[in-house]
């Protein structure tokens, strides 16, 4: 794993970096050597926030935790990522059994590249404060649900591999999923 630790509103001390690398090292057995792990340590008032993003063969695992102690936040985010990895591997294993094989993981890429941009408006009306751009890679509805759950989002935009059309999958209040397809 290639772990990149950076600070935002905080100076990253060698002991913080070592602690984060040591804790994230527990996940090393699940990833190959070239897996990119981005760690952002930040503080807002009394909250110590840790955000970790792992690009795993095109699938994105993300965890964020905020506590009163940076070390506790690191512990909690690592626990969250371990649960996500287990969930991911269980689903992939289940898909293998159902299909009798597995597609190349590179086909499942849906890498997110986030760009932030502030839009200045003088009026006190709702405004766009963040724009995200990412490539739409073809994936099945099941793969899109998996990616959405791994990101912890309530919706996900993807290119449907079956129809070659952009779709949106979303989580309903009853725990099921909805699919939006254009006519």
Secondary structure, 3 states (H helix, E strand, C coil): CEEEEEEECCCCCHHHHHHHHHHHHHHHHHCCCCCEEEEEEEEECCEEEEEEEEEECCEEEEEEEEECCHHHHHHHHHHHHHHHHHHHHHHHHHHHHHHCCCCCHHHHCCCEEEECCCCCCCCCCCCCCCEEEECCCEECHHHHHHHHHHHCCCEEEEEECCCCCEEEEEECCCCCEEEEECC
